[in-house]
Amino acid sequence: MKLSWILIFAIALSGCASMRDVQNPQSTLQSPGSFGAVDTGWNQPSSHWWERYHDSDLNALIDRALSQSPDIRLAQARVSQAAAVADQASAERAPTVEGNARATRKRYAEQYDVDAPLAGHYGSTYALGAEARYTFDFWGRQRAALNIALGETAARQAEAQDAKILLSSQIAESWFELSRLLERKKLAEDALKLRTRTLRIVQSRVKAGLDTEVERWQAEGDLPATERDIAELDERISLQRNTLAALAGLPMNALADAVPHVEPTRDSLLPTSIPAELIGQRADVVAARWRVQAATQGVEVAQTNFYPSINLRAFAGVVRQGLSVGLSDWLDAGSRTYSVEPAISLPIFDAGRLHARLKEQVSDLDAAVETYNQVLLEAVRDVANQMISLDALEPQLQAQERALSARRTAFDLAKRQYASGLTNYLTVLNAQNALLQARKQQANLRSRAMVLDAELNRALGGGFHTANATMHFTGKSS
C-alpha cells in the first residue's frame, strides 16, 4: 500500500480517539500593569551593581562566590541537565541509521529447516547491512516536545541567573551586617572608655565627699556590662564571618580578619512608580514565563497523541547462506536484499488514557499561568516594599542626625555640670546612655540604608537581561 493511501486511511480513523469534553485552559496571563506597575523609563541596575559601594574586598568576595559557590554550581548543573534533554529531543526529529552484521552457524533439520544441500548438514548464514528509521512529524509532536525541552532549558538558565543575583545580594547584605557589627563593637569600646573616664570623675568626687558610694558602685557596674556587650559582639562578628564564608563557598576561617570598607551610597532619586519594564525582565519572572510557554507546548504534545503515528523503516544489505560462504559469494547480485516497511499506529480504544493525559496537561498549563501570575505579583510587591522603605528612611536618617546632635550636647553639658557639682550622677548616667543609644541607632539606620539599596537593586532585576541566556525559547521548530 502506498504511503499516501496509508496517510489518508489514518486521517479517516483518527476520530476514533476523541478530545471532546476537555476544557480549554481557564487561566489568563497577567501583565505588570495588572498589579500597578507602569512604564517609567527607569534605568536598569548594572549587572555588577555591588561595585558602586567601592569596596574591593566585597567585589572580590562576590566574584569568587559567583564561580565557586555550590548553589551556583548546582544551578549550572541543572541547566546542563535540561540542555542534554533538549539535545535528545532534537535528535528524535532526525532519522537514525544503524549498521548491523549477523552470523549464524547451525545444523539444519533434514525435514524441517531447508531443502538440500543444507538439509541434515551444518551450514552458515551471514547478513550485513544498514537499517534506517524515521518517524514523520505530521502533527508537530516532536517539534512540540523539543520546544518543551528548550523552554525548560531557558527557564533553568534564568533561574541560574536569579541564583547569582540572589547570592550577590545575600553576600552584600551580610557584608553590610558585618560592617554594622564592627561599628557596634567600636561604639561599645568607645562607651567603655567613656564610662571609665566617668568612673574616675565619680571616684574623685567620692574622695572629696561630694558623692556617696552608691554613685561609685553604680558607675563601676557599667563597666562589666559594657565588657559583656563587647564579648557578645565578638561572638556575633565571628558568626557573621562564617556566614559570609559559607555563602561564598570558602573555608570557615577564610574571612577571620575580614573588615568591610564600604562607602555609603544611594541614588538621589527613586522611581516615582513601579517600573513595569524592569519587573518583566526579572529573572524569576522570565523563568516563570518560559515555563508557561513550555506548558503550552505540553498541551500540544498531548493533543497529537490522538493522531496516528507513521514510521518508516528501510533495510539494505547482503545475505548469504550455504554449507560454506566465500568472498566471491558476496559479489553475487543475488545476495542483495532490500526492504521498506511503512508502519502506522493510531489510538482506537484506550479506556480514556489519552483523554486524561490531555486534561492533565491543560491543568498543568493553568497551574503554570497562575504560578507566573503569583511570581509577577510578588515581584511587584517586592519592588514596592523597597521603594516605600527607602523613601521612609531618608527622614529617619535626618531626624536621627538631629537627635544625635542633641544627645551629644546634653551629655557634654551634664558632664560639665556634674564636675562643677551642679547636678547629680543620675543626670550624667541618663545623658550618657541616651547618647550611646543614639549612636547605636544611627549605625543601625546607616546599615539599613545600605541593605535597602542592595535589595532595591535585586528587586529591580539585578542587571539581568534575557539576552544573557545562551538559549531562547521561541515556540518555533528549529
TAMO-V794514 format. One record per helix or strand of 3 or more residues. SS is the DSSP state (a for helix, b for strand). FROM is the first residue (numbers start at 1). TO is the last residue. If there is no record, write none. Layout:
((SS FROM TO) (SS FROM TO))
This chain:
((a 3 16) (a 32 35) (a 49 53) (a 56 68) (a 70 91) (b 96 107) (b 122 136) (a 141 207) (a 213 248) (a 276 279) (a 283 304) (b 309 322) (a 327 331) (a 333 335) (b 336 345) (a 353 419) (a 425 459) (a 466 468))
